[in-house]
Amino acid sequence: MEIKIGEAQAKVTTNISKEVEPRILFKANWKYINMSNEVAFKPAEDLKIGDQIKVTIVKISTASKRDAGKE
């Protein structure tokens, strides 16, 4: 079951062709630890400076207890 977690909107700050795989930085601050991960995607069309984009975060599965560090 997919659950929408949230979304973020931004303006494109550089031209990006559809042949390039841009990356989105997913960063979480938990207490005093910064955790981050990059996610790459292939745009279906060229993006130009000033284009508005929206990134939607959807939870697609639940971590097992072992994967979540709860052994």
N, CA, C and O of each residue as an XYZ file, in Angstrom:
284
protein
N       0.843     -1.176      0.000
C       0.000      0.000      0.000
C       0.892      1.244      0.000
O       1.807      1.357      0.815
N       0.625      2.155     -0.899
C       1.400      3.388     -0.975
C       0.728      4.474     -0.132
O      -0.495      4.618     -0.126
N       1.569      5.234      0.580
C       1.075      6.329      1.407
C       1.863      7.582      1.063
O       3.091      7.588      1.144
N       1.165      8.642      0.681
C       1.839      9.906      0.370
C       2.338     10.523      1.674
O       1.561     10.767      2.597
N       3.644     10.769      1.734
C       4.276     11.325      2.929
C       4.323     12.851      2.860
O       4.087     13.533      3.857
N       4.627     13.373      1.684
C       4.715     14.822      1.538
C       5.194     15.204      0.157
O       5.383     14.351     -0.710
N       5.387     16.494     -0.039
C       5.897     16.974     -1.321
C       6.634     18.286     -1.125
O       6.437     18.994     -0.137
N       7.482     18.589     -2.084
C       8.251     19.834     -2.053
C       8.226     20.444     -3.446
O       8.267     19.730     -4.448
N       8.158     21.771     -3.501
C       8.164     22.481     -4.775
C       9.384     23.380     -4.837
O       9.846     23.899     -3.820
N       9.902     23.558     -6.057
C      11.074     24.408     -6.238
C      11.131     24.884     -7.684
O      10.415     24.386     -8.552
N      12.003     25.862     -7.918
C      12.273     26.326     -9.273
C      13.577     25.707     -9.742
O      14.520     25.567     -8.964
N      13.629     25.338    -11.012
C      14.848     24.801    -11.606
C      15.848     25.956    -11.728
O      15.492     27.035    -12.203
N      17.085     25.735    -11.306
C      18.090     26.802    -11.301
C      19.138     26.653    -12.404
O      20.022     27.499    -12.542
N      19.040     25.575    -13.190
C      19.938     25.376    -14.327
C      19.202     24.555    -15.377
O      18.273     23.819    -15.045
N      19.600     24.669    -16.620
C      18.982     23.867    -17.670
C      19.391     22.404    -17.507
O      20.562     22.102    -17.275
N      18.411     21.494    -17.630
C      18.661     20.062    -17.482
C      18.024     19.351    -18.673
O      16.811     19.420    -18.868
N      18.847     18.669    -19.466
C      18.291     17.941    -20.605
C      17.768     16.589    -20.143
O      18.167     16.083    -19.094
N      16.876     16.011    -20.931
C      16.290     14.726    -20.541
C      17.280     13.571    -20.637
O      16.973     12.461    -20.201
N      18.466     13.813    -21.203
C      19.500     12.773    -21.252
C      20.304     12.706    -19.952
O      21.043     11.746    -19.733
N      20.170     13.700    -19.101
C      20.928     13.784    -17.850
C      20.097     13.174    -16.715
O      18.871     13.288    -16.711
N      20.766     12.530    -15.755
C      20.081     12.001    -14.574
C      20.340     12.929    -13.385
O      21.321     12.748    -12.663
N      19.475     13.913    -13.177
C      19.663     14.767    -11.995
C      19.411     13.967    -10.722
O      18.762     12.921    -10.747
N      19.927     14.466     -9.627
C      19.750     13.799     -8.331
C      19.060     14.742     -7.363
O      19.271     15.954     -7.371
N      18.237     14.142     -6.540
C      17.549     14.881     -5.485
C      18.138     14.409     -4.168
O      18.252     13.207     -3.931
N      18.512     15.348     -3.314
C      19.076     15.007     -2.007
C      17.944     14.910     -0.997
O      17.222     15.878     -0.760
N      17.799     13.729     -0.407
C      16.819     13.481      0.638
C      17.564     13.520      1.955
O      18.362     12.627      2.239
N      17.316     14.546      2.771
C      18.090     14.755      3.987
C      17.161     14.769      5.200
O      16.113     15.416      5.187
N      17.558     14.052      6.235
C      16.785     14.008      7.468
C      17.691     14.398      8.636
O      18.813     13.904      8.754
N      17.204     15.272      9.480
C      17.923     15.651     10.696
C      17.224     14.971     11.874
O      16.049     15.221     12.143
N      17.961     14.118     12.563
C      17.405     13.423     13.712
C      18.345     13.652     14.880
O      19.488     13.194     14.872
N      17.859     14.360     15.877
C      18.662     14.782     17.019
C      19.897     15.524     16.514
O      19.769     16.611     15.950
N      21.089     14.960     16.706
C      22.307     15.641     16.291
C      22.963     14.961     15.089
O      24.126     15.221     14.780
N      22.213     14.090     14.414
C      22.766     13.330     13.301
C      22.093     13.764     12.009
O      20.866     13.836     11.940
N      22.892     14.054     10.979
C      22.366     14.332      9.654
C      22.478     13.066      8.825
O      23.564     12.505      8.677
N      21.366     12.621      8.291
C      21.358     11.454      7.413
C      20.855     11.912      6.052
O      19.872     12.648      5.971
N      21.515     11.486      4.988
C      21.052     11.884      3.668
C      21.276     10.767      2.663
O      22.104      9.877      2.855
N      20.519     10.846      1.601
C      20.614      9.888      0.519
C      20.219     10.605     -0.759
O      19.344     11.470     -0.740
N      20.854     10.256     -1.868
C      20.514     10.860     -3.149
C      19.649      9.900     -3.943
O      19.835      8.685     -3.893
N      18.698     10.465     -4.676
C      17.829      9.689     -5.542
C      17.948     10.273     -6.944
O      17.731     11.469     -7.139
N      18.292      9.437     -7.921
C      18.418      9.897     -9.305
C      17.114      9.624    -10.052
O      16.379      8.693     -9.724
N      16.841     10.452    -11.062
C      15.669     10.226    -11.905
C      15.971     10.718    -13.314
O      16.898     11.502    -13.518
N      15.199     10.262    -14.269
C      15.323     10.686    -15.664
C      14.110     11.554    -15.984
O      12.986     11.052    -15.988
N      14.310     12.851    -16.254
C      13.161     13.687    -16.608
C      12.597     13.285    -17.970
O      13.355     12.929    -18.871
N      11.290     13.339    -18.123
C      10.629     12.975    -19.382
C      10.788     14.067    -20.437
O      10.611     13.817    -21.629
N      11.122     15.274    -19.994
C      11.346     16.375    -20.925
C      12.431     17.286    -20.380
O      12.758     17.241    -19.195
N      12.989     18.117    -21.261
C      14.019     19.057    -20.840
C      13.441     20.048    -19.826
O      12.293     20.475    -19.943
N      14.249     20.402    -18.837
C      13.862     21.403    -17.843
C      14.683     22.660    -18.088
O      15.883     22.587    -18.354
N      14.039     23.794    -17.998
C      14.696     25.084    -18.237
C      14.740     25.887    -16.946
O      13.931     25.668    -16.044
N      15.687     26.817    -16.859
C      15.796     27.696    -15.693
C      14.455     28.379    -15.471
O      13.866     28.924    -16.405
N      13.980     28.348    -14.243
C      12.726     28.997    -13.880
C      11.510     28.084    -13.917
O      10.453     28.451    -13.404
N      11.638     26.880    -14.524
C      10.522     25.930    -14.502
C      10.194     25.576    -13.061
O      11.092     25.448    -12.229
N       8.925     25.419    -12.767
C       8.494     24.974    -11.444
C       8.401     23.459    -11.456
O       7.836     22.881    -12.385
N       8.947     22.809    -10.438
C       8.849     21.353    -10.312
C       8.300     21.003     -8.931
O       8.389     21.789     -7.988
N       7.735     19.811     -8.842
C       7.234     19.316     -7.561
C       7.718     17.882     -7.396
O       7.594     17.067     -8.310
N       8.265     17.582     -6.233
C       8.725     16.238     -5.900
C       7.773     15.694     -4.842
O       7.552     16.320     -3.806
N       7.214     14.518     -5.118
C       6.286     13.890     -4.186
C       6.960     12.676     -3.559
O       7.553     11.861     -4.264
N       6.871     12.553     -2.243
C       7.449     11.431     -1.512
C       6.318     10.472     -1.157
O       5.343     10.847     -0.507
N       6.472      9.211     -1.604
C       5.464      8.191     -1.346
C       6.136      7.003     -0.671
O       7.138      6.486     -1.165
N       5.588      6.575      0.448
C       6.094      5.380      1.130
C       5.498      4.178      0.404
O       4.278      4.043      0.312
N       6.374      3.296     -0.116
C       5.885      2.171     -0.905
C       5.978      0.829     -0.182
O       5.386     -0.155     -0.626
N       6.711      0.782      0.923
C       6.783     -0.438      1.710
C       7.201     -0.104      3.135
O       7.681      0.994      3.418
N       7.011     -1.054      4.010
C       7.398     -0.895      5.406
C       8.643     -1.726      5.665
O       8.720     -2.878      5.240
N       9.615     -1.155      6.357
C      10.853     -1.859      6.675
C      10.563     -2.989      7.646
O       9.723     -2.867      8.537
N      11.276     -4.090      7.455
C      11.143     -5.174      8.428
C      11.801     -4.754      9.727
O      12.561     -3.786      9.751
N      11.523     -5.466     10.804
C      12.135     -5.124     12.089
C      13.645     -5.205     12.002
O      14.338     -4.386     12.606
N      14.173     -6.170     11.267
C      15.621     -6.330     11.132
C      16.207     -5.140     10.372
O      17.220     -4.583     10.793
N      15.582     -4.744      9.257
C      16.077     -3.616      8.470
C      16.000     -2.314      9.252
O      16.818     -1.418      9.041
N      15.049     -2.197     10.136
C      14.874     -0.983     10.914
C      15.789     -0.949     12.133
O      15.742      0.006     12.908
N      16.619     -1.974     12.316
C      17.548     -1.996     13.447
C      16.911     -2.427     14.746
O      17.446     -2.147     15.819
N      15.771     -3.109     14.672
C      15.055     -3.550     15.871
C      15.052     -5.063     15.943
O      13.997     -5.692     15.862
N      16.225     -5.647     16.095
C      16.344     -7.110     16.125
C      15.893     -7.672     17.433
O      15.927     -8.887     17.627
